Amino acid sequence: MGLTVAVTGPTGEIGTAAVRALEDDDRVERVLGMARRPFDPASRNWKKTEYRQGDVLDRAAVDGLVADADVVVHLAFVIMGSHRESERVNLAGTRNVFEAVTAAARPRRLVYTSSVAAYGYHGDTPVPITEEVPARGSAEHYYSAQKAACEELLAEVTGGSDLEVYVLRPSIVAGPEATVLLRSLPWEQVAPYVPEPIRKALGLVPGLRPVLPDPGRAFQLVHHDDVASALAACVTGDGPPGAYNLAGDGEVTVSDVARATGAYAVPVPGGLVGLTAGLVGLLPYLPAQVEWIHAARHPMIMDTGKARRDLGWTPRHSAARTLAAMADAMR
């Protein structure tokens, strides 16, 4: 018999691609996808997948999900949200999943998708970053701090158990089904509050385009399908348990993002980014999303050699192609 795999967050920006990869793997017989909102697996042409209603904040629902699984994949996570909402889902919900899997009799493997952000944005972080670098997080950036806290929690809860534990640390996940990077751009955030006639009028002004400040630091992207292929390799135990960095080949800059979205890129000194980030830390009532400016303070380039060597993983999409696919989808 093949594997039964439980997935939290099966319809998210990574979840959809992950379930699709599991559907295509002959070693997987059944997929249990738990989400708060109903979805129809048949409408996505998923034949192995069953919908389970549930919330990671509901321990009973999580217990019921993992009890029927050989492998559990935890993807449910809030990326762009308030401090309060993200803390509840990302910390309390993740604890529920880790503790439930450890306590259950059937699961033998746990796959958790963390992030490059778990390393934290520190001036002394080496470039490139290998998996041996501690996941310290950055206290001033909620998402980074929470990802690092979850990895610490994972080690604490599963330590001493027989579980095979895999941690994936992707760079910024992008692609036609993962557009959060572009949806977070300032003009996309403001657009819903601008009346339609004004938006149309602005679109008719010759040469009028949004502006993006570019500190000149390159960053990595990874296509959601490439994350999914690595995840499937972990689910089926193609490599040893442990942490794996994931990123597509090549790098992009803010100027590349500007060109892809029809914006102007304006070079800014790196010191100005650091100063602005410092000011953000002194202003407690700004929206949590503003804290993402800290991600531009230091280069965050990962070495992906371990995933290629030990998982047999090869990304099919370069950073440039991934950016282009994401931009096309947004249009």
C-alpha beads as a LAMMPS data file, in Angstrom:
LAMMPS data file: protein, C-alpha beads

331 atoms
330 bonds

1 atom types
1 bond types

-500.0 500.0 xlo xhi
-500.0 500.0 ylo yhi
-500.0 500.0 zlo zhi

Masses

1 110.0

Atoms # bond

1 1 1 0.000 0.000 0.000
2 1 1 1.084 3.551 -0.703
3 1 1 1.462 6.431 1.732
4 1 1 -1.380 8.398 3.268
5 1 1 -0.281 12.023 3.554
6 1 1 -2.031 14.680 5.641
7 1 1 -1.530 18.291 4.534
8 1 1 -2.446 21.428 6.455
9 1 1 -2.937 24.458 4.233
10 1 1 -3.547 22.475 1.002
11 1 1 -4.958 25.432 -0.935
12 1 1 -2.332 28.044 -0.105
13 1 1 0.418 29.442 -2.329
14 1 1 2.574 26.364 -1.727
15 1 1 -0.222 23.950 -0.818
16 1 1 -1.866 23.731 -4.231
17 1 1 1.407 22.856 -5.946
18 1 1 2.321 20.463 -3.125
19 1 1 -0.916 18.489 -3.408
20 1 1 -0.508 18.380 -7.174
21 1 1 2.977 16.880 -6.763
22 1 1 1.682 14.303 -4.283
23 1 1 -1.155 13.418 -6.659
24 1 1 1.436 12.720 -9.365
25 1 1 3.633 10.510 -7.150
26 1 1 2.802 6.813 -7.449
27 1 1 4.157 6.190 -3.942
28 1 1 1.349 8.304 -2.475
29 1 1 -2.015 6.555 -2.298
30 1 1 -4.126 9.084 -0.389
31 1 1 -3.946 12.777 0.507
32 1 1 -5.958 14.299 3.363
33 1 1 -6.149 18.077 2.932
34 1 1 -7.337 20.034 5.972
35 1 1 -8.544 23.600 5.495
36 1 1 -10.968 25.932 7.223
37 1 1 -12.908 26.642 4.031
38 1 1 -14.389 23.865 1.886
39 1 1 -12.759 22.999 -1.429
40 1 1 -13.689 20.443 -4.047
41 1 1 -10.747 18.172 -4.946
42 1 1 -12.529 17.031 -8.116
43 1 1 -12.699 20.609 -9.417
44 1 1 -8.882 20.659 -9.326
45 1 1 -8.683 17.228 -10.961
46 1 1 -7.341 15.763 -7.710
47 1 1 -8.268 12.085 -7.540
48 1 1 -6.400 10.965 -4.391
49 1 1 -7.270 13.955 -2.228
50 1 1 -10.031 14.202 0.370
51 1 1 -11.220 17.411 2.009
52 1 1 -11.109 17.554 5.800
53 1 1 -12.700 20.556 7.470
54 1 1 -10.575 21.906 10.274
55 1 1 -8.396 24.638 11.713
56 1 1 -4.867 24.181 13.060
57 1 1 -6.029 26.136 16.131
58 1 1 -8.483 23.299 16.868
59 1 1 -6.410 20.568 18.500
60 1 1 -9.180 17.979 18.158
61 1 1 -9.357 18.565 14.399
62 1 1 -5.586 18.256 14.099
63 1 1 -5.560 15.058 16.179
64 1 1 -8.204 13.542 13.916
65 1 1 -6.249 14.482 10.791
66 1 1 -2.850 13.123 11.781
67 1 1 -4.237 9.911 13.283
68 1 1 -4.968 8.640 9.769
69 1 1 -1.653 9.648 8.178
70 1 1 1.733 8.051 7.566
71 1 1 3.277 11.442 6.783
72 1 1 2.176 14.918 7.864
73 1 1 3.008 18.064 5.885
74 1 1 2.490 21.357 7.720
75 1 1 1.959 24.292 5.359
76 1 1 -0.737 26.356 7.114
77 1 1 0.898 29.695 7.896
78 1 1 0.041 33.404 7.754
79 1 1 2.560 35.443 5.755
80 1 1 0.946 38.870 5.529
81 1 1 -1.158 39.545 8.601
82 1 1 -1.340 41.421 11.862
83 1 1 0.956 40.564 14.753
84 1 1 -1.965 39.086 16.676
85 1 1 -3.393 36.966 13.852
86 1 1 -0.022 35.675 12.665
87 1 1 1.086 34.805 16.178
88 1 1 -2.054 32.774 16.846
89 1 1 -1.904 30.753 13.641
90 1 1 1.853 30.557 13.197
91 1 1 2.820 29.758 16.771
92 1 1 -0.193 28.274 18.543
93 1 1 -1.450 26.451 15.441
94 1 1 1.982 25.102 14.580
95 1 1 2.447 23.852 18.150
96 1 1 -0.839 21.959 17.839
97 1 1 0.390 20.232 14.685
98 1 1 3.822 19.316 16.050
99 1 1 2.450 18.003 19.336
100 1 1 -0.347 16.062 17.646
101 1 1 2.021 14.352 15.222
102 1 1 4.460 13.456 17.994
103 1 1 1.669 12.020 20.155
104 1 1 -0.013 10.026 17.376
105 1 1 0.860 6.384 16.818
106 1 1 0.748 6.207 13.017
107 1 1 2.816 9.084 11.515
108 1 1 6.447 8.256 10.917
109 1 1 7.491 11.379 9.038
110 1 1 6.854 15.132 9.494
111 1 1 7.621 17.737 6.835
112 1 1 7.592 21.403 7.845
113 1 1 8.042 24.302 5.428
114 1 1 10.003 27.067 7.104
115 1 1 11.697 29.961 5.233
116 1 1 14.946 31.733 4.498
117 1 1 13.541 34.346 6.907
118 1 1 14.185 31.920 9.784
119 1 1 17.904 32.692 9.508
120 1 1 17.182 36.327 10.401
121 1 1 18.484 39.499 8.808
122 1 1 21.851 39.937 10.490
123 1 1 24.989 41.690 9.328
124 1 1 27.181 38.747 10.351
125 1 1 25.216 36.096 8.434
126 1 1 27.588 34.440 5.944
127 1 1 26.969 34.495 2.202
128 1 1 25.996 32.044 0.920
129 1 1 23.947 30.640 3.789
130 1 1 24.241 26.912 4.409
131 1 1 21.972 24.796 6.589
132 1 1 24.589 24.808 9.350
133 1 1 23.943 28.520 9.986
134 1 1 21.681 28.840 13.081
135 1 1 18.071 29.890 12.484
136 1 1 18.235 32.944 14.775
137 1 1 15.372 34.982 13.312
138 1 1 15.086 38.753 13.679
139 1 1 13.067 40.076 16.612
140 1 1 12.130 43.248 14.713
141 1 1 10.520 41.256 11.868
142 1 1 7.479 39.258 12.960
143 1 1 7.588 36.655 10.186
144 1 1 11.304 35.983 10.639
145 1 1 10.964 35.730 14.417
146 1 1 7.997 33.375 14.126
147 1 1 9.670 31.089 11.597
148 1 1 12.735 30.766 13.844
149 1 1 10.510 30.168 16.877
150 1 1 8.668 27.398 15.034
151 1 1 11.920 25.640 14.177
152 1 1 12.970 25.835 17.826
153 1 1 9.554 24.509 18.837
154 1 1 9.865 21.669 16.328
155 1 1 13.188 20.555 17.805
156 1 1 11.762 20.792 21.328
157 1 1 8.553 18.860 20.644
158 1 1 9.969 16.117 18.417
159 1 1 13.287 15.662 20.224
160 1 1 13.647 12.098 21.457
161 1 1 10.825 10.793 19.240
162 1 1 11.175 8.314 16.378
163 1 1 9.782 10.799 13.853
164 1 1 11.757 11.546 10.715
165 1 1 11.672 15.354 10.606
166 1 1 12.293 17.415 7.468
167 1 1 12.530 21.216 7.378
168 1 1 12.413 23.070 4.062
169 1 1 13.758 26.639 3.968
170 1 1 12.692 28.143 0.637
171 1 1 13.680 31.600 -0.516
172 1 1 10.804 33.874 -1.598
173 1 1 8.232 31.541 -3.158
174 1 1 6.810 32.864 -6.418
175 1 1 5.113 31.819 -9.633
176 1 1 1.657 32.081 -11.205
177 1 1 0.029 30.584 -8.089
178 1 1 2.248 32.422 -5.582
179 1 1 1.979 36.162 -6.144
180 1 1 2.259 37.512 -2.598
181 1 1 5.500 39.352 -3.469
182 1 1 3.785 41.427 -6.137
183 1 1 0.504 41.747 -4.255
184 1 1 2.498 43.327 -1.420
185 1 1 3.856 46.163 -3.581
186 1 1 2.664 49.579 -2.339
187 1 1 0.395 50.392 -5.275
188 1 1 -1.252 46.961 -5.081
189 1 1 -1.974 47.518 -1.380
190 1 1 -3.482 50.955 -2.060
191 1 1 -5.426 50.028 -5.213
192 1 1 -8.569 48.653 -3.470
193 1 1 -9.063 52.015 -1.747
194 1 1 -8.755 54.127 -4.918
195 1 1 -12.057 54.717 -6.802
196 1 1 -12.201 53.016 -10.194
197 1 1 -12.581 56.286 -12.193
198 1 1 -9.392 57.659 -10.634
199 1 1 -7.487 54.467 -11.335
200 1 1 -8.579 54.575 -14.986
201 1 1 -7.651 58.239 -15.278
202 1 1 -4.184 57.609 -13.839
203 1 1 -3.689 54.789 -16.303
204 1 1 -4.192 57.228 -19.181
205 1 1 -1.454 59.633 -18.063
206 1 1 1.552 59.160 -20.404
207 1 1 4.707 58.022 -18.656
208 1 1 3.072 57.721 -15.244
209 1 1 4.346 54.587 -13.562
210 1 1 4.870 53.451 -9.957
211 1 1 8.300 53.825 -8.387
212 1 1 10.289 51.200 -6.464
213 1 1 13.393 52.052 -4.423
214 1 1 16.230 49.642 -5.250
215 1 1 18.989 49.183 -2.648
216 1 1 20.856 47.079 -5.196
217 1 1 20.846 43.830 -3.248
218 1 1 20.128 40.666 -5.175
219 1 1 17.732 38.058 -3.795
220 1 1 16.552 34.582 -4.693
221 1 1 13.196 33.259 -5.819
222 1 1 11.939 29.702 -5.978
223 1 1 8.993 28.515 -8.064
224 1 1 6.129 26.921 -6.130
225 1 1 6.378 23.791 -8.280
226 1 1 10.050 23.409 -7.349
227 1 1 9.195 23.706 -3.660
228 1 1 6.517 21.068 -4.241
229 1 1 8.977 18.645 -5.844
230 1 1 11.329 18.985 -2.868
231 1 1 8.428 18.486 -0.505
232 1 1 7.352 15.317 -2.318
233 1 1 10.921 14.006 -2.036
234 1 1 10.790 14.552 1.722
235 1 1 7.364 12.932 2.013
236 1 1 8.624 9.772 0.349
237 1 1 11.955 9.775 2.207
238 1 1 14.181 10.228 -0.848
239 1 1 16.860 11.810 1.345
240 1 1 17.816 11.828 5.022
241 1 1 15.824 13.918 7.517
242 1 1 17.116 17.408 8.215
243 1 1 16.973 20.976 6.944
244 1 1 17.195 21.891 3.252
245 1 1 17.601 25.294 1.572
246 1 1 15.593 25.808 -1.623
247 1 1 16.130 28.471 -4.294
248 1 1 16.003 28.633 -8.070
249 1 1 19.111 29.246 -10.133
250 1 1 20.255 32.852 -10.400
251 1 1 19.192 35.984 -8.570
252 1 1 17.025 39.038 -9.226
253 1 1 16.938 42.615 -7.938
254 1 1 14.246 45.169 -7.235
255 1 1 15.058 46.682 -10.645
256 1 1 14.123 43.350 -12.230
257 1 1 10.830 43.411 -10.322
258 1 1 10.215 46.973 -11.522
259 1 1 10.796 46.033 -15.164
260 1 1 8.515 43.007 -14.846
261 1 1 5.687 45.113 -13.381
262 1 1 6.075 48.223 -15.525
263 1 1 7.435 50.363 -12.678
264 1 1 10.459 52.636 -12.367
265 1 1 13.377 51.566 -10.177
266 1 1 15.219 54.300 -8.296
267 1 1 18.605 53.379 -6.769
268 1 1 18.863 54.127 -3.040
269 1 1 21.893 53.756 -0.743
270 1 1 21.901 50.664 1.431
271 1 1 22.464 52.894 4.452
272 1 1 19.136 54.605 3.815
273 1 1 17.370 51.227 3.982
274 1 1 19.026 50.543 7.314
275 1 1 18.022 53.962 8.634
276 1 1 14.414 53.499 7.505
277 1 1 14.284 50.036 9.047
278 1 1 15.587 51.487 12.296
279 1 1 12.855 54.127 12.293
280 1 1 10.217 51.442 11.671
281 1 1 11.402 49.707 14.829
282 1 1 10.788 52.882 16.813
283 1 1 7.201 53.347 15.600
284 1 1 5.020 50.740 17.321
285 1 1 1.713 51.544 15.637
286 1 1 2.669 50.937 12.012
287 1 1 1.081 47.941 10.227
288 1 1 3.010 44.702 10.687
289 1 1 3.654 44.471 6.926
290 1 1 5.960 47.502 7.116
291 1 1 8.447 45.330 8.998
292 1 1 9.292 43.584 5.711
293 1 1 11.713 46.435 5.007
294 1 1 14.154 44.629 7.310
295 1 1 14.459 41.905 4.668
296 1 1 16.337 44.357 2.439
297 1 1 18.999 45.272 4.995
298 1 1 21.418 42.418 4.324
299 1 1 22.028 39.939 1.465
300 1 1 20.188 36.643 2.019
301 1 1 21.628 34.251 -0.565
302 1 1 21.407 30.549 0.243
303 1 1 23.503 27.599 -0.853
304 1 1 21.191 24.836 -2.148
305 1 1 23.847 22.163 -2.632
306 1 1 22.529 19.941 0.164
307 1 1 19.041 19.630 -1.368
308 1 1 20.528 18.882 -4.781
309 1 1 22.914 16.282 -3.378
310 1 1 20.872 14.567 -0.665
311 1 1 17.309 14.917 -1.986
312 1 1 18.210 14.645 -5.655
313 1 1 16.408 17.974 -6.112
314 1 1 16.941 20.141 -9.173
315 1 1 14.886 23.320 -9.637
316 1 1 13.295 23.531 -13.080
317 1 1 12.682 27.279 -12.937
318 1 1 15.318 30.002 -12.630
319 1 1 14.705 33.125 -10.559
320 1 1 14.251 35.187 -13.736
321 1 1 11.719 32.770 -15.250
322 1 1 9.839 32.546 -11.952
323 1 1 9.567 36.336 -11.736
324 1 1 8.308 36.525 -15.317
325 1 1 5.667 33.843 -14.692
326 1 1 4.470 35.628 -11.556
327 1 1 4.257 38.984 -13.324
328 1 1 2.327 37.448 -16.237
329 1 1 -0.165 35.937 -13.805
330 1 1 -0.686 39.294 -12.089
331 1 1 -1.494 40.928 -15.405

Bonds

1 1 1 2
2 1 2 3
3 1 3 4
4 1 4 5
5 1 5 6
6 1 6 7
7 1 7 8
8 1 8 9
9 1 9 10
10 1 10 11
11 1 11 12
12 1 12 13
13 1 13 14
14 1 14 15
15 1 15 16
16 1 16 17
17 1 17 18
18 1 18 19
19 1 19 20
20 1 20 21
21 1 21 22
22 1 22 23
23 1 23 24
24 1 24 25
25 1 25 26
26 1 26 27
27 1 27 28
28 1 28 29
29 1 29 30
30 1 30 31
31 1 31 32
32 1 32 33
33 1 33 34
34 1 34 35
35 1 35 36
36 1 36 37
37 1 37 38
38 1 38 39
39 1 39 40
40 1 40 41
41 1 41 42
42 1 42 43
43 1 43 44
44 1 44 45
45 1 45 46
46 1 46 47
47 1 47 48
48 1 48 49
49 1 49 50
50 1 50 51
51 1 51 52
52 1 52 53
53 1 53 54
54 1 54 55
55 1 55 56
56 1 56 57
57 1 57 58
58 1 58 59
59 1 59 60
60 1 60 61
61 1 61 62
62 1 62 63
63 1 63 64
64 1 64 65
65 1 65 66
66 1 66 67
67 1 67 68
68 1 68 69
69 1 69 70
70 1 70 71
71 1 71 72
72 1 72 73
73 1 73 74
74 1 74 75
75 1 75 76
76 1 76 77
77 1 77 78
78 1 78 79
79 1 79 80
80 1 80 81
81 1 81 82
82 1 82 83
83 1 83 84
84 1 84 85
85 1 85 86
86 1 86 87
87 1 87 88
88 1 88 89
89 1 89 90
90 1 90 91
91 1 91 92
92 1 92 93
93 1 93 94
94 1 94 95
95 1 95 96
96 1 96 97
97 1 97 98
98 1 98 99
99 1 99 100
100 1 100 101
101 1 101 102
102 1 102 103
103 1 103 104
104 1 104 105
105 1 105 106
106 1 106 107
107 1 107 108
108 1 108 109
109 1 109 110
110 1 110 111
111 1 111 112
112 1 112 113
113 1 113 114
114 1 114 115
115 1 115 116
116 1 116 117
117 1 117 118
118 1 118 119
119 1 119 120
120 1 120 121
121 1 121 122
122 1 122 123
123 1 123 124
124 1 124 125
125 1 125 126
126 1 126 127
127 1 127 128
128 1 128 129
129 1 129 130
130 1 130 131
131 1 131 132
132 1 132 133
133 1 133 134
134 1 134 135
135 1 135 136
136 1 136 137
137 1 137 138
138 1 138 139
139 1 139 140
140 1 140 141
141 1 141 142
142 1 142 143
143 1 143 144
144 1 144 145
145 1 145 146
146 1 146 147
147 1 147 148
148 1 148 149
149 1 149 150
150 1 150 151
151 1 151 152
152 1 152 153
153 1 153 154
154 1 154 155
155 1 155 156
156 1 156 157
157 1 157 158
158 1 158 159
159 1 159 160
160 1 160 161
161 1 161 162
162 1 162 163
163 1 163 164
164 1 164 165
165 1 165 166
166 1 166 167
167 1 167 168
168 1 168 169
169 1 169 170
170 1 170 171
171 1 171 172
172 1 172 173
173 1 173 174
174 1 174 175
175 1 175 176
176 1 176 177
177 1 177 178
178 1 178 179
179 1 179 180
180 1 180 181
181 1 181 182
182 1 182 183
183 1 183 184
184 1 184 185
185 1 185 186
186 1 186 187
187 1 187 188
188 1 188 189
189 1 189 190
190 1 190 191
191 1 191 192
192 1 192 193
193 1 193 194
194 1 194 195
195 1 195 196
196 1 196 197
197 1 197 198
198 1 198 199
199 1 199 200
200 1 200 201
201 1 201 202
202 1 202 203
203 1 203 204
204 1 204 205
205 1 205 206
206 1 206 207
207 1 207 208
208 1 208 209
209 1 209 210
210 1 210 211
211 1 211 212
212 1 212 213
213 1 213 214
214 1 214 215
215 1 215 216
216 1 216 217
217 1 217 218
218 1 218 219
219 1 219 220
220 1 220 221
221 1 221 222
222 1 222 223
223 1 223 224
224 1 224 225
225 1 225 226
226 1 226 227
227 1 227 228
228 1 228 229
229 1 229 230
230 1 230 231
231 1 231 232
232 1 232 233
233 1 233 234
234 1 234 235
235 1 235 236
236 1 236 237
237 1 237 238
238 1 238 239
239 1 239 240
240 1 240 241
241 1 241 242
242 1 242 243
243 1 243 244
244 1 244 245
245 1 245 246
246 1 246 247
247 1 247 248
248 1 248 249
249 1 249 250
250 1 250 251
251 1 251 252
252 1 252 253
253 1 253 254
254 1 254 255
255 1 255 256
256 1 256 257
257 1 257 258
258 1 258 259
259 1 259 260
260 1 260 261
261 1 261 262
262 1 262 263
263 1 263 264
264 1 264 265
265 1 265 266
266 1 266 267
267 1 267 268
268 1 268 269
269 1 269 270
270 1 270 271
271 1 271 272
272 1 272 273
273 1 273 274
274 1 274 275
275 1 275 276
276 1 276 277
277 1 277 278
278 1 278 279
279 1 279 280
280 1 280 281
281 1 281 282
282 1 282 283
283 1 283 284
284 1 284 285
285 1 285 286
286 1 286 287
287 1 287 288
288 1 288 289
289 1 289 290
290 1 290 291
291 1 291 292
292 1 292 293
293 1 293 294
294 1 294 295
295 1 295 296
296 1 296 297
297 1 297 298
298 1 298 299
299 1 299 300
300 1 300 301
301 1 301 302
302 1 302 303
303 1 303 304
304 1 304 305
305 1 305 306
306 1 306 307
307 1 307 308
308 1 308 309
309 1 309 310
310 1 310 311
311 1 311 312
312 1 312 313
313 1 313 314
314 1 314 315
315 1 315 316
316 1 316 317
317 1 317 318
318 1 318 319
319 1 319 320
320 1 320 321
321 1 321 322
322 1 322 323
323 1 323 324
324 1 324 325
325 1 325 326
326 1 326 327
327 1 327 328
328 1 328 329
329 1 329 330
330 1 330 331
